[in-house]
Amino acid sequence: MNDFKNIYGQDLAIQILNSAITKEHISPAYLFSGPEGVGRKKTAKVFIKYILDKKFRKEGTNRKIESKNHPDLLWIEPSYMLQGKSISQTKAKLENINIKSPPQIRLNQIKEIIEFLGKKPLEAEQSIVIIEDVEKMNESASNALLKTLEEPNTGLFILITQRPEKLLSTIRSRCQIVPFTRLNDNEVNNIIQKLEVFQEKNNIPSEKIDELISFSDGSPGRYLTNLQYWLEISSALKHTLEIKLNNKIEVLKLAKEITDELNIEQQLWFINFQQNRIWAKESNSSVVKKLEELRKHLLTYVQPRLAWEVTLLEINFSN
């Protein structure tokens, strides 16, 4: 399939799926396993395009897949419970809804799958269920999914995960494994140049681009996220972050600047970024640990400015 040509660095995964398509031997369940941002979801969309429209004759199939609005496709992702209502992790992020408990795939979502598969496909030969971040299933959902996978039906399952070891071994054993791998820095660099994201870098120095690529850990998708976060930081704050602070008043001012300008999500990203660069440049485990403690405080809703003040003072002035 020519559409796979836009998937970079995942030759084995593409070979497995192309073979299934060529031989017309589609497994009942696939496990797309690998790090975030390397093309798992993009590959899944290309693969299911063939399943939903083998002859590539139906207008709008791509659009329906991209919008997750095809009648024979059910896309499940972890959700939060907010005031008794379920809200997807994607919607929560788009609407900047901060919820303390982590998102989960819940039993009611597996029941939704069972109901969906109980209906005859409307446009395709087969119904398709994609479960994103499937490792975030709670126990009751895991057991219900296992039972569903054990029963013969006309549906195709694609499970997407970063942490296959967190799934029940019996779920893994019922899936065809499709492995996705991290890319090296050169491959990531080549991909982002093809995507023309360099046009958006706003004169970021080449050494900073290299640093952001290194921080992306072989994931082009993560690079795009890192670039977005870095561009959201003002030039003034970036300048302050790069200089050595010589007195405690400067440190307290920096804590105020960080918390005034960055929301909690941005602050958590910045902690990750600082940990990575400090370890890469200095291998300073003491500072990395202090930043990790700061992350824990922010996640437990300690007053952010106070948490930053204490941490920055410890980093800059502790003996």
C-alpha positions in Angstrom: 0.0 0.0 0.0 1.5 3.3 -1.1 0.0 5.1 1.9 2.6 3.5 4.1 5.2 5.5 2.3 4.5 8.3 4.8 5.4 6.1 7.8 9.1 6.5 8.5 11.5 4.2 10.3 9.0 1.4 11.0 9.9 -1.1 8.3 9.1 -4.2 10.3 5.7 -3.0 11.4 4.8 -2.1 7.8 6.2 -5.4 6.5 3.8 -7.3 8.9 0.8 -5.3 7.9 1.5 -5.3 4.2 1.9 -9.0 4.3 -1.5 -9.4 5.9 -3.1 -7.2 3.3 -1.3 -8.9 0.3 -2.2 -12.4 1.6 -5.7 -11.2 2.6 -5.1 -12.8 6.0 -6.1 -10.2 8.6 -5.7 -11.4 12.2 -8.6 -10.8 14.6 -6.4 -8.7 16.9 -3.2 -6.7 16.6 -1.1 -5.1 19.4 0.7 -2.0 18.1 3.5 -1.8 20.7 6.1 0.9 21.0 6.9 4.5 22.2 4.6 7.4 21.7 5.0 9.6 18.7 6.7 7.2 16.3 3.7 6.5 14.1 1.5 3.9 15.8 -1.8 5.7 15.4 -0.9 7.0 11.9 -0.1 3.5 10.8 -3.3 2.2 12.3 -5.3 4.7 10.2 -3.5 3.6 7.0 -4.1 -0.1 7.8 -7.8 0.3 8.6 -8.4 2.3 5.5 -7.8 -0.9 3.6 -10.2 -2.8 5.8 -12.9 -0.3 5.6 -12.6 0.3 1.9 -10.7 -2.4 0.1 -11.4 -1.0 -3.4 -10.6 2.6 -2.3 -13.8 3.7 -4.1 -15.8 5.3 -1.3 -15.5 9.1 -1.1 -14.8 10.4 2.4 -13.3 7.2 3.9 -10.2 9.1 4.9 -12.1 12.0 6.3 -14.3 9.7 8.4 -11.3 7.8 9.7 -9.4 11.0 10.6 -12.5 12.4 12.5 -13.1 9.0 14.1 -16.6 9.2 12.7 -16.8 6.1 10.5 -19.9 4.0 11.3 -17.9 0.8 11.3 -15.0 2.2 13.5 -15.1 2.6 17.3 -12.0 4.4 18.7 -11.7 4.1 22.5 -9.3 6.0 24.7 -8.8 6.5 28.4 -11.2 8.8 30.1 -11.8 10.8 33.3 -14.9 10.8 35.4 -16.0 14.4 36.0 -19.2 15.1 38.0 -20.4 11.6 37.1 -19.7 12.0 33.4 -17.0 10.4 31.3 -14.7 12.7 29.4 -11.9 11.5 27.1 -8.3 12.4 27.8 -8.1 14.2 24.4 -11.1 16.4 25.2 -9.8 17.1 28.7 -6.5 18.3 27.3 -8.1 20.4 24.6 -10.4 22.1 27.2 -7.5 22.4 29.8 -9.5 20.4 32.4 -7.2 19.4 35.2 -8.2 16.2 37.0 -6.1 14.8 39.8 -6.8 11.1 39.2 -5.2 9.5 36.1 -7.4 8.6 33.1 -8.6 5.0 32.7 -10.3 2.7 30.2 -13.3 1.5 32.2 -15.7 -1.4 32.1 -18.5 0.7 30.6 -16.2 1.4 27.6 -15.7 -2.4 27.0 -19.5 -2.8 27.2 -19.7 -0.1 24.5 -17.4 -2.3 22.4 -19.5 -5.4 22.9 -22.7 -3.5 21.9 -20.9 -2.0 18.8 -19.7 -5.4 17.6 -23.2 -6.8 18.1 -24.4 -4.7 15.2 -23.8 -5.5 11.5 -21.3 -3.3 9.7 -22.9 -0.6 7.6 -20.3 0.2 5.0 -17.4 -2.3 5.4 -17.1 -6.0 5.6 -15.8 -5.8 9.1 -16.2 -3.6 12.2 -13.0 -2.2 13.7 -12.2 -1.3 17.3 -9.1 0.7 18.2 -8.1 1.0 21.8 -5.6 3.7 22.5 -3.3 3.5 25.6 -4.8 0.1 26.3 -2.4 -0.3 29.2 -4.5 2.1 31.2 -7.4 -0.3 31.5 -8.6 -1.0 35.0 -8.9 -4.6 36.2 -12.6 -5.1 35.4 -12.1 -3.7 31.9 -9.1 -6.0 31.3 -11.1 -9.1 32.3 -14.0 -8.0 30.1 -11.8 -7.3 27.1 -10.1 -10.7 27.5 -13.5 -12.4 27.4 -14.5 -10.3 24.3 -11.2 -11.3 22.5 -11.9 -15.0 23.3 -15.3 -15.0 21.7 -15.4 -15.3 17.9 -16.9 -12.2 16.2 -16.7 -10.3 13.0 -14.7 -7.4 14.5 -11.0 -6.5 14.2 -9.2 -5.2 17.3 -6.1 -2.9 17.2 -4.7 -2.3 20.7 -2.1 0.6 20.9 0.3 0.6 23.9 3.6 2.0 25.2 3.7 -0.6 28.0 2.7 -4.1 26.8 4.1 -5.6 30.0 1.2 -4.0 31.9 -1.4 -6.0 29.9 -2.6 -9.4 30.9 -0.4 -12.0 29.2 -3.6 -13.7 28.0 -4.6 -10.5 26.1 -1.1 -10.2 24.6 -1.2 -13.9 23.5 -4.4 -13.3 21.5 -2.8 -10.5 19.4 -0.5 -10.3 16.5 2.4 -8.2 17.8 3.3 -5.2 15.5 6.5 -3.6 17.0 7.3 0.0 16.7 10.8 1.3 17.6 12.5 4.5 18.6 14.4 6.3 15.8 17.9 7.6 16.0 18.5 11.4 16.1 19.5 11.6 12.4 16.2 9.8 11.4 14.2 12.2 13.6 16.0 15.1 12.1 15.3 13.9 8.6 11.6 13.4 9.3 11.0 16.8 10.9 12.8 18.5 7.9 10.4 16.7 5.6 7.5 17.9 7.7 8.8 21.4 7.3 8.5 22.1 11.0 11.8 24.0 10.8 9.7 26.9 9.3 8.1 27.3 12.8 11.2 27.3 14.9 11.3 31.1 15.2 15.1 31.3 15.0 15.8 28.7 17.6 19.6 28.1 17.5 20.7 24.9 15.9 22.2 23.7 19.2 18.8 24.1 20.8 17.1 22.2 18.0 19.7 19.4 18.6 18.9 19.5 22.3 15.1 19.2 21.7 15.7 16.3 19.3 17.9 14.5 21.9 15.2 15.1 24.5 12.6 13.6 22.2 14.1 10.1 22.7 13.7 8.9 19.1 10.1 10.1 18.7 9.2 12.7 16.0 5.8 13.2 17.6 7.4 14.0 20.9 9.8 16.4 19.2 6.8 18.4 17.8 5.4 18.5 21.4 8.8 19.6 22.8 9.1 22.3 20.1 5.6 23.6 20.9 6.4 23.8 24.6 9.7 25.6 24.0 8.1 28.1 21.7 5.5 28.9 24.3 8.2 30.1 26.7 8.8 33.9 26.4 12.2 35.2 25.2 12.6 37.0 28.5 12.1 33.9 30.6 14.4 31.8 28.3 17.1 34.4 28.8 16.7 34.3 32.6 16.8 30.5 32.6 20.1 30.5 30.7 22.1 32.8 33.1 23.7 32.0 36.5 21.7 33.5 39.4 24.0 35.1 42.0 21.6 36.0 44.8 18.4 34.8 46.4 16.3 37.8 45.3 17.0 36.8 41.6 16.0 33.2 42.4 12.7 34.3 44.0 12.0 36.5 41.0 12.6 33.5 38.7 10.2 31.4 40.6 7.6 34.1 40.2 8.3 34.4 36.5 8.0 30.6 36.0 4.7 30.3 37.8 3.2 33.5 36.4 4.0 32.6 32.8 3.7 28.8 32.7 0.7 26.6 33.6 1.2 23.4 35.5 1.4 21.2 32.4 4.1 23.5 31.0 6.0 23.5 34.3 6.0 19.7 34.4 7.4 19.6 30.9 10.0 22.2 31.8 11.1 20.0 34.8 11.5 17.1 32.4 13.5 19.2 30.0 15.8 20.6 32.7 16.4 17.1 34.2 17.4 15.8 30.7 19.8 18.7 30.0 21.4 18.7 33.4 22.0 15.0 33.3 23.4 15.2 29.7 25.8 18.1 30.5 26.8 17.5 34.1 25.5 14.0 35.3 24.3 15.9 38.4 22.1 13.4 40.1 21.5 15.7 43.1 19.9 18.4 41.0 17.9 15.8 39.0 16.5 14.4 42.3 15.6 17.9 43.6 13.7 18.6 40.4 11.9 15.2 40.8 10.8 16.2 44.3 9.5 19.5 42.8 7.5 17.5 40.3 5.9 15.4 43.1 5.0 18.6 45.0 3.3 20.1 41.9 1.3 16.9 41.3 0.0 17.0 44.9 -1.2 20.6 44.4 1.4 22.3 46.7 1.4 26.0 46.0 3.5 26.1 42.8 5.4 29.4 43.5 6.5 28.2 46.9 7.6 24.8 45.6 9.7 26.5 42.9 11.2 29.0 45.4 12.3 26.2 47.7 13.7 24.0 44.9 15.6 26.8 43.2 17.1 28.0 46.4 18.2 24.5 47.2 19.8 24.0 43.8 21.6 27.4 43.7 22.7 27.9 47.3 22.8 24.5 49.1 26.4 23.3 49.9 
